[in-house]
Amino acid sequence: MGVPIPSVVIVGRPNVGKSTLFNRLTESRRSIVTDEPGITRDRIYGTAQWNGRVFEVVDTGGLLPDDKAAIPREIFRQARVAMERASVLVLVVDARAGVQPLDIELAQLLRRTGKPLIIAANKVDTAAHSALAGEFYALGGRVVGASAEHGHGVDDLLDEITKDFPRGEVEEAPDAVRVAIIGRPNVGKSTLLNRLAGEERSIVAPEAGTTRDAVDTLVEREGKLYQFVDTAGIRRKAKTKLVAEKLSVIMARKHMERADVAIMVLDGAEGVTSQDAAIAHDAAASGRSVILVLNKWDLAMAAAEAGAKKRVEPGRLRQDYEKLIRAKLKFLAYAPVVFLSALSGQHTSRLFALIQKVNESRRKRITTGELNRWLKTTDLDRGTVPGAQRVKILYLTQASANPPTFVLFTNQRKPLHFSYERYLENRLRESFDFTGSPIRFLQRRREERSGKRSGKSQQPKER
């Protein structure tokens, strides 16, 4: 994994501009930024570079050390974990608001760590505001006035942050399988991430919608790297009231689209809901490979035994549950189903090998020769729709992988019927392992091959 790069941890009270500064330093829009306080809750990681020096940047939630409520307490605990690993601490304060009692309390807390402390007096947009930054020297750290939103003074802040960091070339990051953990709120996504990561990376609380930013974690397992992203619970638009919730849903979908594999988490105690089906459909339509995870399997077993008033045979119950899942998510017939309990850890270790298999399947390439030999020995006439012209596939080749995309040269003047494509897909899957991966088809019809235009562009169809 190499020598760890220096870590810069951004801390401060709520709504002083920590996430804006994080985005500025990492040159990204990784953290959600709105006027609503308390948006960032988990630790958000990014990488920055300045004058040949590479370092990690960690955004933390707004700190309220004395707040005993569950969410603020967990935010504070998450920040403490980041602070323990920090090379430099950056306390962000609001220059316009002046020194606040909570700023003083946080500065005292940070000084006790013994780590280098820099005070970033944020929202310094004018010369008048710059003069206000001076009062923060009383907090006991080096003070730099800056505007995270507009970029004023950020260069000076970066000079101060990195002055003791080593210079060196940026090492190319090793390839990792990108895995998005998706699902509706409160189905156990964060608990699953924590279990897979072997540490508490995401805040877990009984209330729905705890995760707002996407939380990413790099995990190494048996020499393989996995980049897990715990996304915010995706709700229906009508049920998202706050701006933060709406942005969380948008970001969750974007992170899903950047992943190789989507782990779709279902609640075993509740079964498959219409909202689950909508999210799963989005994952399939985006071209991600999908693994269906029925979480809280221990609770589902206990409920079944309580209803039957006797011990239930686990294998039979799994079969019954899988039938229900397949019936409601027919479009994900290719997705494997895993029954586990993220809370207890039951069967969670199986996910790593399955993720690896699914990722390899989406990158699989079949040679043109092998495909056409398969074509000659496979009876595809049975897939022809009754009454329609007999479909003849003249030639078949794989155009690309990730996900697998095949080009069909046919005798048809019209697009293939969806039922025929489904039949063709099923025959392909029987002969070649595409576990968890969608399959796309591009059709080259007779008039296209003869140089005529059909007037319709051919888009790949996902199966």
C-alpha positions in Angstrom: 0.0 0.0 0.0 3.1 2.3 0.3 4.0 5.0 2.8 1.0 6.9 4.0 0.8 10.5 2.7 0.3 13.4 5.2 -3.2 13.8 6.5 -4.8 17.3 6.9 -8.0 17.2 9.0 -10.5 20.1 8.7 -12.5 20.7 11.9 -14.7 23.5 13.2 -18.1 24.3 14.5 -21.2 23.9 12.2 -21.6 26.1 9.1 -18.2 27.9 9.1 -17.3 26.6 5.6 -15.4 23.4 6.2 -16.9 21.5 3.3 -16.4 24.5 1.0 -12.7 24.5 2.0 -12.5 20.8 1.5 -13.9 21.1 -2.0 -11.5 24.0 -2.8 -8.4 22.1 -1.6 -9.3 18.8 -3.4 -10.6 20.7 -6.5 -13.8 18.7 -6.4 -17.4 18.8 -5.3 -17.0 15.8 -3.1 -18.7 17.3 0.0 -22.3 18.7 -0.1 -22.4 22.4 0.6 -25.6 24.3 1.5 -26.6 27.0 4.0 -28.2 24.3 6.3 -25.9 23.5 9.2 -25.0 19.9 10.0 -24.8 18.6 6.5 -21.5 16.7 6.8 -21.7 13.9 9.4 -19.2 11.3 8.5 -15.5 11.6 7.6 -15.1 12.6 3.9 -11.7 11.9 2.3 -10.0 13.4 -0.7 -6.5 14.0 -2.1 -4.8 17.3 -2.8 -1.5 18.4 -4.3 0.4 21.7 -3.8 3.8 22.6 -5.2 4.8 18.9 -5.6 3.5 17.9 -2.2 0.6 15.4 -2.1 -1.6 15.0 1.0 -4.9 13.7 2.2 -7.7 16.0 3.2 -10.4 14.9 5.6 -13.6 16.8 6.0 -15.4 16.3 9.4 -18.8 17.2 10.6 -19.5 20.4 12.6 -18.3 19.8 16.2 -20.5 20.3 19.3 -18.4 18.5 22.0 -20.9 18.9 24.8 -24.0 17.9 22.8 -25.2 14.5 24.1 -27.7 13.8 21.3 -26.9 10.7 19.3 -25.9 12.3 15.9 -23.7 15.2 17.3 -22.0 12.7 19.6 -21.2 10.3 16.7 -20.0 13.2 14.6 -17.6 14.2 17.4 -16.4 10.6 17.7 -15.8 10.3 14.0 -13.8 13.6 14.0 -11.7 12.3 16.9 -10.7 9.2 14.9 -9.5 11.5 12.0 -7.7 13.8 14.4 -5.7 11.0 15.9 -4.3 10.2 12.5 -3.7 13.8 11.4 -0.4 15.3 10.4 -1.9 18.9 10.5 -5.2 20.1 12.0 -7.0 23.0 10.3 -9.5 24.8 12.6 -12.0 26.7 10.3 -13.6 29.8 11.9 -15.9 32.5 10.6 -13.9 35.8 10.4 -17.1 37.8 10.1 -18.6 36.3 13.2 -15.5 36.8 15.3 -14.2 34.5 18.0 -17.0 32.4 19.4 -17.0 30.4 22.7 -17.1 27.2 20.8 -14.1 28.2 18.7 -12.2 28.7 21.9 -13.3 25.3 23.2 -12.4 23.5 20.0 -9.0 25.3 19.8 -8.2 24.1 23.4 -9.2 20.5 22.4 -7.0 20.6 19.3 -4.0 22.0 21.1 -4.1 19.1 23.6 -3.5 16.6 20.7 0.0 18.1 20.2 -0.6 18.2 16.4 0.4 21.3 14.4 -2.6 23.6 14.4 -3.6 26.2 11.7 -6.5 28.6 12.2 -8.2 29.2 8.8 -10.1 32.4 9.3 -12.7 31.8 6.6 -15.0 34.3 4.7 -12.3 36.9 4.4 -13.4 38.5 1.1 -12.3 42.1 1.6 -9.5 44.1 3.3 -11.9 44.9 6.1 -12.6 41.2 6.8 -8.9 40.5 6.6 -8.3 42.9 9.6 -10.8 40.7 11.6 -8.7 37.6 11.2 -6.1 39.0 13.6 -8.3 38.4 16.7 -8.1 34.6 16.2 -4.4 34.6 17.2 -5.8 34.3 20.7 -6.8 30.7 19.9 -3.1 29.7 19.9 -2.4 28.6 16.4 -1.0 30.1 13.2 -3.7 32.2 11.5 -4.3 32.5 7.8 -7.2 34.6 6.4 -8.9 33.1 3.4 -12.1 32.8 1.4 -12.9 29.1 0.7 -15.8 30.2 -1.6 -13.9 32.6 -3.7 -10.3 31.3 -3.3 -8.8 34.4 -1.8 -5.9 33.6 0.4 -6.1 29.8 -0.2 -2.6 29.8 -1.7 -1.2 31.2 1.5 -3.2 28.6 3.5 -1.8 25.8 1.4 1.7 27.1 1.8 1.3 27.1 5.6 -0.3 23.6 5.6 2.3 21.9 3.4 5.5 23.7 4.4 6.8 20.6 6.3 5.4 18.0 3.9 7.9 16.0 1.8 8.0 16.6 -2.0 7.7 13.7 -4.3 6.0 12.4 -7.4 2.4 11.3 -7.2 2.3 7.6 -7.1 -0.3 6.1 -9.4 -3.1 4.6 -7.2 -3.5 0.9 -7.5 -6.7 -0.3 -9.3 -9.5 -0.9 -6.9 -13.0 -2.3 -7.6 -15.4 0.6 -7.1 -18.4 -0.6 -5.1 -21.4 1.6 -4.3 -23.6 0.5 -1.4 -27.1 1.7 -2.4 -30.7 1.4 -1.1 -33.5 3.3 0.6 -32.9 4.8 4.1 -32.3 2.7 7.2 -31.8 -0.7 5.5 -28.3 -1.1 7.0 -26.0 0.4 4.3 -23.7 2.1 6.8 -23.6 -0.9 9.1 -22.6 -3.1 6.2 -19.8 -0.6 5.2 -18.5 -0.6 8.7 -18.5 -4.4 8.8 -16.7 -4.7 5.5 -14.2 -2.0 6.4 -13.5 -3.5 9.8 -14.0 -0.1 11.5 -16.8 2.4 12.1 -16.4 4.5 9.0 -20.1 5.6 8.8 -22.3 6.9 11.5 -25.1 4.4 12.4 -28.2 5.6 14.1 -31.8 4.4 14.4 -33.2 7.5 12.5 -33.4 7.3 8.8 -31.2 9.5 6.6 -28.2 9.5 8.9 -25.7 9.4 6.0 -25.9 12.4 3.7 -22.5 12.6 2.0 -21.2 9.5 0.3 -18.6 7.9 2.6 -15.8 6.1 0.7 -13.4 3.6 2.2 -10.5 1.7 0.7 -10.3 -1.9 1.9 -7.7 -4.5 1.1 -8.7 -8.1 1.2 -6.4 -11.0 0.2 -4.3 -8.8 -2.0 -7.3 -7.2 -3.7 -8.4 -3.6 -3.3 -12.0 -2.5 -3.0 -13.2 1.2 -2.9 -16.5 1.1 -1.0 -18.9 4.0 -1.2 -21.7 4.2 1.3 -24.3 6.4 -0.3 -27.2 8.3 1.3 -30.5 6.5 1.4 -32.4 7.2 -1.8 -36.0 8.5 -1.2 -38.8 9.5 -3.5 -38.5 13.1 -4.6 -41.8 14.0 -2.9 -40.5 12.8 0.4 -37.3 14.9 0.4 -38.0 18.2 2.1 -34.6 19.7 3.0 -32.1 20.9 0.4 -29.5 18.6 2.0 -31.7 15.6 1.5 -32.4 16.5 -2.2 -28.6 16.9 -2.8 -27.9 13.7 -1.0 -30.1 11.8 -3.3 -28.5 13.4 -6.4 -25.0 12.6 -5.1 -26.0 9.0 -4.3 -27.1 8.5 -7.9 -23.9 10.1 -9.2 -21.7 7.9 -7.0 -23.6 4.8 -8.1 -23.0 5.7 -11.8 -19.3 6.0 -11.2 -19.1 2.5 -9.6 -18.3 -0.8 -11.2 -20.6 -2.8 -8.8 -23.7 -1.7 -6.9 -24.6 -3.6 -3.8 -28.4 -3.2 -3.5 -29.3 -3.6 0.2 -32.8 -4.8 1.0 -34.4 -5.1 4.5 -35.0 -8.7 5.3 -37.6 -7.8 7.9 -39.6 -5.7 5.3 -39.0 -7.5 2.0 -38.9 -5.8 -1.4 -40.8 -2.5 -1.5 -41.8 -0.4 -4.5 -39.0 2.1 -3.6 -36.5 -0.8 -3.6 -37.7 -1.7 -7.1 -37.3 1.8 -8.3 -33.7 2.1 -6.9 -32.8 -1.3 -8.3 -34.2 -0.3 -11.7 -31.9 2.8 -11.7 -28.9 0.6 -10.9 -29.7 -1.7 -13.8 -30.4 1.1 -16.2 -27.1 2.8 -15.3 -25.2 -0.3 -16.5 -23.8 -1.2 -13.1 -23.2 -4.8 -12.1 -25.5 -5.6 -9.2 -25.5 -7.8 -6.1 -28.7 -8.0 -4.2 -28.1 -8.2 -0.4 -31.0 -9.2 1.9 -29.8 -7.7 5.2 -31.2 -8.4 8.7 -31.5 -12.1 7.7 -31.4 -13.1 11.3 -34.4 -11.0 12.0 -36.3 -12.5 9.1 -35.5 -16.0 10.3 -36.6 -15.1 13.9 -39.9 -13.6 12.5 -40.5 -16.7 10.4 -40.0 -19.1 13.3 -42.2 -17.0 15.6 -45.0 -17.1 13.0 -44.6 -20.8 12.4 -44.0 -21.5 16.2 -41.3 -24.0 15.3 -37.8 -24.1 13.9 -37.7 -23.1 10.2 -35.3 -24.8 7.8 -32.9 -21.9 6.6 -32.3 -23.3 3.1 -36.0 -23.6 2.4 -36.7 -20.1 3.8 -33.9 -18.7 1.6 -35.5 -20.3 -1.5 -38.9 -18.8 -0.6 -37.4 -15.3 -0.1 -35.4 -15.5 -3.3 -38.5 -16.4 -5.3 -40.2 -13.3 -3.9 -37.2 -11.1 -4.7 -37.0 -12.5 -8.3 -40.7 -12.0 -8.8 -40.5 -8.3 -7.8 -37.1 -7.6 -9.5 -37.5 -9.6 -12.7 -35.2 -7.2 -14.6 -32.4 -8.2 -12.2 -32.6 -11.9 -12.9 -28.8 -12.0 -13.5 -28.0 -10.5 -10.1 -26.8 -12.9 -7.4 -28.6 -12.8 -4.0 -26.8 -12.9 -0.7 -28.5 -13.4 2.7 -26.6 -11.8 5.6 -26.7 -9.8 8.8 -24.4 -6.7 8.7 -24.9 -6.2 12.4 -23.8 -9.6 13.5 -21.4 -10.2 10.6 -23.2 -13.4 9.5 -22.1 -14.3 5.9 -20.7 -10.8 5.2 -17.3 -12.2 4.4 -18.8 -13.9 1.3 -19.3 -10.6 -0.4 -15.6 -10.0 -1.2 -15.2 -13.1 -3.4 -18.6 -12.4 -5.0 -17.7 -8.8 -5.8 -14.5 -9.9 -7.4 -16.4 -12.5 -9.5 -19.0 -10.0 -10.6 -16.4 -7.4 -11.5 -14.5 -9.9 -13.6 -17.7 -10.9 -15.3 -18.5 -7.3 -16.4 -14.9 -7.1 -17.9 -15.0 -10.4 -19.6 -14.3 -10.5 -23.4 -15.3 -13.3 -25.7 -13.4 -13.5 -29.0 -15.3 -13.1 -32.2 -14.3 -16.6 -33.3 -15.6 -18.2 -30.1 -18.9 -16.2 -30.4 -19.6 -17.3 -33.9 -18.7 -20.9 -33.1 -21.2 -20.6 -30.3 -23.7 -19.1 -32.7 -23.5 -22.1 -35.1 -24.2 -24.6 -32.4 -27.0 -22.7 -30.6 -30.7 -23.0 -31.6 -31.9 -19.4 -31.6 -35.0 -20.1 -33.8 -37.0 -20.9 -30.7 -36.7 -17.3 -29.6 -38.5 -16.0 -32.7 -41.8 -14.3 -32.0 -44.7 -16.4 -33.5 -45.9 -14.8 -36.8 -42.8 -12.7 -37.2 -40.0 -13.1 -39.8 -37.5 -15.7 -38.7 -34.5 -14.0 -37.2 -31.2 -14.9 -38.6 -28.0 -13.6 -36.9 -25.4 -13.5 -39.6 -22.5 -12.4 -37.4 -21.9 -11.7 -33.8 -19.0 -9.8 -32.1 -18.3 -8.2 -28.8 -17.8 -4.4 -29.2 -16.7 -3.6 -25.6 -16.7 -4.7 -22.0 -17.6 -3.0 -18.7 -20.4 -3.8 -19.3 -20.3 -6.5 -22.1 -21.7 -5.0 -25.3 -22.4 -7.2 -28.4 -23.1 -6.2 -32.0 -25.6 -8.3 -33.9 -25.6 -8.4 -37.7 -29.1 -9.6 -38.6 -31.5 -10.1 -41.6 -34.1 -7.9 -39.9 -35.3 -4.5 -41.2 -36.8 -3.6 -37.8 -35.4 -3.7 -34.3 -35.4 -7.1 -32.6 -38.3 -7.9 -30.4 -37.4 -7.5 -26.7 -38.4 -11.1 -26.0 -36.0 -12.4 -28.7 -33.2 -10.3 -27.1 -34.0 -11.7 -23.7 -33.9 -15.3 -25.2 -30.6 -14.5 -26.8 -29.2 -13.1 -23.6 -30.3 -16.2 -21.6 -28.5 -18.5 -24.1 -25.4 -16.3 -23.8 -25.5 -16.5 -20.0 -25.8 -20.3 -20.2 -22.6 -20.6 -22.1 -20.5 -17.7 -20.7 -20.3 -16.5 -17.1 -21.7 -12.9 -16.9 -22.8 -13.2 -13.2 -24.2 -9.9 -11.9 -23.5 -8.0 -15.1 -26.0 -6.5 -17.5 -25.6 -7.3 -21.2 -26.1 -4.7 -24.0 -27.0 -5.4 -27.6 -26.4 -3.3 -30.6 -28.2 -4.3 -33.8 -26.9 -3.7 -37.3 -29.9 -4.2 -39.5 -30.0 -5.0 -43.3 -30.7 -1.4 -44.5 -27.8 -0.1 -42.3 -25.4 -2.5 -43.8 -26.4 -1.6 -47.3 -25.7 2.1 -46.6 -29.3 3.2 -46.1 -30.3 5.1 -43.0 -33.2 3.9 -41.0 -33.8 7.4 -39.4 -33.3 5.9 -35.9 -30.0 5.9 -34.1 -29.1 2.5 -32.6 -28.6 2.8 -28.9 -27.3 -0.2 -26.8 -30.1 -2.0 -25.0 -29.3 -3.3 -21.6 -30.5 -6.7 -20.5 
